[in-house]
């Protein structure tokens, strides 16, 4: 549930899954848990529905007829940087996970998955963390990197950079706590919205950090802006900010 003009409205989820039994089961479960749900069986149909702007989250299978889930995700992100996307990937297929997150998915769930885990991830992705979004407009790293948080864009020397909303939220949170390392668990709680003290297997934080290093670091294998503090987490170094007036 979320509120529009003070009125409670069901969060609306689009399921894009070609296996009818899985799709029907997901619809039943999500409707039971209070979501408004629509479905599509092909990548083409799912993309057309996602582009209408009517949904809060897309649950997107990778293996789809006509166009696959990666292409659907990429085309959605070209138009909409805010629509939440969770990819359904094959079990232990790291390549699928990395590619989906690289294209802008917010999170992933590996098949076969438990309904409880899926619901946790849906709730977390929908629970957008707004705490660090209000005023921060620019982040500067060293003398070469400028990040425009409002436009989801930046410059690394002469090269233009595009960011997803999740990447910007991650950078904002690390920036606002740059005096210390921030743990994976804290990032999952504060940036991804997962509740504290839940057991969750996910590499989404590490993969997002690796993506950001490729965009920001002169040598991603030897980071100097987005560094790992062994046993403690990640820390954003050499940064300052400009706030919008």
PLY file of the C-alpha trace (Angstrom):
ply
format ascii 1.0
element vertex 245
property float x
property float y
property float z
element edge 244
property int vertex1
property int vertex2
end_header
0.00 0.00 0.00
1.02 3.59 -0.59
-0.81 6.88 -0.36
-1.91 9.18 -3.17
-3.37 12.49 -2.01
-3.88 10.96 1.42
-5.76 7.90 0.11
-4.38 4.38 0.53
-3.76 2.74 -2.86
-2.63 -0.82 -3.57
0.85 -1.11 -5.06
0.51 -2.34 -8.63
2.78 -5.13 -9.86
3.30 -6.38 -13.41
4.37 -10.04 -13.73
6.17 -10.88 -16.99
6.58 -14.66 -17.04
5.99 -17.10 -19.90
5.39 -20.24 -17.81
1.65 -20.21 -17.17
1.75 -22.23 -13.94
4.38 -19.95 -12.37
2.63 -16.81 -13.59
-0.77 -17.91 -12.24
0.76 -18.90 -8.91
2.50 -15.55 -8.57
-0.69 -13.66 -9.41
-2.64 -15.60 -6.77
0.00 -15.07 -4.07
0.47 -11.37 -4.71
-3.25 -10.64 -4.91
-3.70 -12.53 -1.62
-1.04 -10.30 -0.05
-2.80 -7.12 -1.08
-1.20 -6.12 -4.37
-2.96 -5.15 -7.57
-1.51 -7.44 -10.23
-1.47 -7.69 -14.01
0.38 -10.21 -16.13
2.08 -10.69 -19.47
3.40 -13.87 -21.10
5.88 -12.39 -23.60
8.62 -9.82 -23.51
6.89 -7.68 -26.13
3.61 -7.56 -24.20
5.38 -6.97 -20.90
7.41 -4.07 -22.29
4.31 -2.42 -23.76
2.49 -2.70 -20.42
5.48 -1.48 -18.40
5.76 1.60 -20.60
2.23 2.73 -19.71
3.51 4.08 -16.40
0.75 2.34 -14.43
2.95 0.03 -12.35
5.03 0.39 -9.20
7.10 -2.76 -9.81
7.82 -5.24 -12.60
8.60 -8.86 -11.76
10.53 -9.82 -14.88
11.66 -13.28 -15.98
14.91 -13.50 -17.95
13.86 -16.22 -20.40
10.92 -14.83 -22.37
9.61 -15.35 -25.90
9.94 -12.62 -28.55
12.35 -10.42 -26.57
14.13 -11.57 -23.42
14.00 -10.04 -19.97
17.37 -8.29 -20.35
16.18 -6.38 -23.39
12.89 -5.54 -21.67
14.78 -4.23 -18.63
17.12 -2.17 -20.79
14.27 -0.60 -22.77
12.31 0.19 -19.60
15.36 1.92 -18.11
15.85 4.01 -21.24
12.42 5.52 -20.57
11.93 5.24 -16.79
14.72 5.40 -14.21
12.37 4.97 -11.23
10.15 1.96 -12.03
11.15 -0.86 -9.67
12.34 -4.05 -11.42
13.07 -7.46 -9.90
14.55 -10.04 -12.26
13.73 -13.74 -12.00
16.96 -15.56 -12.84
18.09 -19.17 -13.12
19.54 -20.64 -9.92
23.24 -19.78 -9.46
23.49 -18.16 -12.89
25.86 -15.37 -11.92
25.99 -14.08 -15.48
22.22 -13.49 -15.48
22.36 -11.76 -12.10
25.23 -9.48 -13.09
23.71 -8.63 -16.47
20.28 -7.87 -14.99
21.67 -5.56 -12.33
24.02 -3.93 -14.83
20.99 -3.03 -16.97
19.31 -1.32 -14.03
17.26 -3.97 -12.22
16.83 -3.17 -8.52
17.21 -6.75 -7.32
16.93 -10.38 -8.40
15.38 -13.61 -7.19
16.87 -16.95 -8.25
14.57 -19.80 -9.28
13.39 -21.87 -7.55
12.53 -19.32 -4.88
10.47 -19.35 -1.71
7.37 -17.16 -1.63
8.52 -15.70 1.68
11.82 -14.54 0.14
10.06 -13.14 -2.92
7.62 -11.16 -0.77
10.49 -9.77 1.33
12.26 -8.54 -1.77
9.12 -7.03 -3.27
8.34 -5.21 -0.01
11.91 -3.96 0.24
12.16 -2.70 -3.33
8.82 -0.91 -2.98
9.91 0.63 0.30
11.97 3.31 -1.39
14.39 4.92 1.02
14.01 8.68 0.72
16.12 9.77 3.72
19.17 10.88 1.71
17.42 12.22 -1.39
16.05 15.61 -0.41
18.84 18.17 -0.74
21.99 16.61 -2.16
22.44 17.73 -5.75
26.11 17.14 -6.65
28.84 14.80 -5.45
32.45 15.41 -6.48
35.12 12.72 -6.34
38.68 13.98 -6.60
39.22 16.51 -9.39
37.81 14.44 -12.24
34.37 13.09 -11.28
31.19 15.13 -10.98
27.86 13.42 -10.21
24.53 15.19 -10.72
22.23 13.34 -8.33
19.06 15.01 -9.59
19.63 14.21 -13.26
21.12 10.73 -12.69
24.12 11.76 -14.74
27.74 12.73 -14.39
31.13 13.40 -15.91
34.34 11.41 -15.48
36.86 13.76 -17.07
35.49 14.09 -20.63
33.29 10.99 -20.47
29.55 11.23 -19.74
28.07 8.82 -17.20
24.49 7.67 -16.67
23.27 6.24 -13.37
20.23 4.34 -12.20
18.17 5.73 -9.34
19.43 2.91 -7.11
23.07 3.77 -7.87
22.45 7.40 -6.96
20.71 6.42 -3.72
23.66 4.19 -2.87
26.16 6.99 -3.55
24.09 9.47 -1.56
23.95 7.17 1.44
27.67 6.43 1.33
28.37 10.14 0.93
26.23 11.09 3.93
28.21 8.56 6.03
31.61 9.09 4.42
33.33 9.46 7.80
33.06 5.68 8.32
32.71 2.38 6.44
29.14 1.24 5.81
28.37 -2.48 6.01
26.49 -4.51 3.42
23.71 -5.17 5.94
23.29 -1.45 6.60
23.14 -0.72 2.87
20.55 -3.45 2.34
18.48 -1.92 5.14
18.88 1.77 4.33
19.19 1.81 0.54
17.34 -1.32 -0.54
14.75 -1.16 2.25
15.13 -4.66 3.69
14.09 -5.06 7.30
16.85 -5.50 9.88
17.83 -8.95 11.06
16.40 -10.95 8.16
18.34 -13.80 6.64
18.93 -12.90 3.03
21.35 -14.25 0.47
22.04 -11.59 -2.13
25.04 -10.18 -3.98
23.20 -7.10 -5.13
25.27 -4.68 -3.00
28.59 -6.06 -4.25
27.43 -6.04 -7.87
26.22 -2.42 -7.61
29.55 -1.41 -6.05
31.43 -3.10 -8.90
29.23 -1.29 -11.46
29.88 2.05 -9.82
33.62 1.45 -9.72
33.64 0.80 -13.47
31.92 4.15 -13.97
33.87 6.23 -11.44
37.33 4.80 -10.89
40.38 5.39 -13.11
41.41 1.83 -12.20
38.36 -0.15 -10.99
40.57 -2.98 -9.71
42.41 -0.47 -7.50
39.62 1.83 -6.28
40.47 5.10 -4.58
37.00 6.67 -4.35
34.75 3.72 -3.50
36.94 1.59 -1.28
36.47 -1.64 0.63
37.35 -1.59 4.32
38.11 -5.21 5.10
35.64 -6.69 7.58
33.67 -3.42 7.85
32.10 -2.51 4.50
32.44 0.25 1.93
33.49 3.87 2.23
33.24 6.80 -0.18
36.44 8.85 -0.11
37.53 12.34 -1.23
34.08 13.79 -1.77
32.18 16.96 -1.04
28.72 18.16 -1.95
26.70 21.07 -3.24
23.13 21.39 -2.00
20.34 22.77 -4.12
18.94 26.05 -2.94
0 1
1 2
2 3
3 4
4 5
5 6
6 7
7 8
8 9
9 10
10 11
11 12
12 13
13 14
14 15
15 16
16 17
17 18
18 19
19 20
20 21
21 22
22 23
23 24
24 25
25 26
26 27
27 28
28 29
29 30
30 31
31 32
32 33
33 34
34 35
35 36
36 37
37 38
38 39
39 40
40 41
41 42
42 43
43 44
44 45
45 46
46 47
47 48
48 49
49 50
50 51
51 52
52 53
53 54
54 55
55 56
56 57
57 58
58 59
59 60
60 61
61 62
62 63
63 64
64 65
65 66
66 67
67 68
68 69
69 70
70 71
71 72
72 73
73 74
74 75
75 76
76 77
77 78
78 79
79 80
80 81
81 82
82 83
83 84
84 85
85 86
86 87
87 88
88 89
89 90
90 91
91 92
92 93
93 94
94 95
95 96
96 97
97 98
98 99
99 100
100 101
101 102
102 103
103 104
104 105
105 106
106 107
107 108
108 109
109 110
110 111
111 112
112 113
113 114
114 115
115 116
116 117
117 118
118 119
119 120
120 121
121 122
122 123
123 124
124 125
125 126
126 127
127 128
128 129
129 130
130 131
131 132
132 133
133 134
134 135
135 136
136 137
137 138
138 139
139 140
140 141
141 142
142 143
143 144
144 145
145 146
146 147
147 148
148 149
149 150
150 151
151 152
152 153
153 154
154 155
155 156
156 157
157 158
158 159
159 160
160 161
161 162
162 163
163 164
164 165
165 166
166 167
167 168
168 169
169 170
170 171
171 172
172 173
173 174
174 175
175 176
176 177
177 178
178 179
179 180
180 181
181 182
182 183
183 184
184 185
185 186
186 187
187 188
188 189
189 190
190 191
191 192
192 193
193 194
194 195
195 196
196 197
197 198
198 199
199 200
200 201
201 202
202 203
203 204
204 205
205 206
206 207
207 208
208 209
209 210
210 211
211 212
212 213
213 214
214 215
215 216
216 217
217 218
218 219
219 220
220 221
221 222
222 223
223 224
224 225
225 226
226 227
227 228
228 229
229 230
230 231
231 232
232 233
233 234
234 235
235 236
236 237
237 238
238 239
239 240
240 241
241 242
242 243
243 244
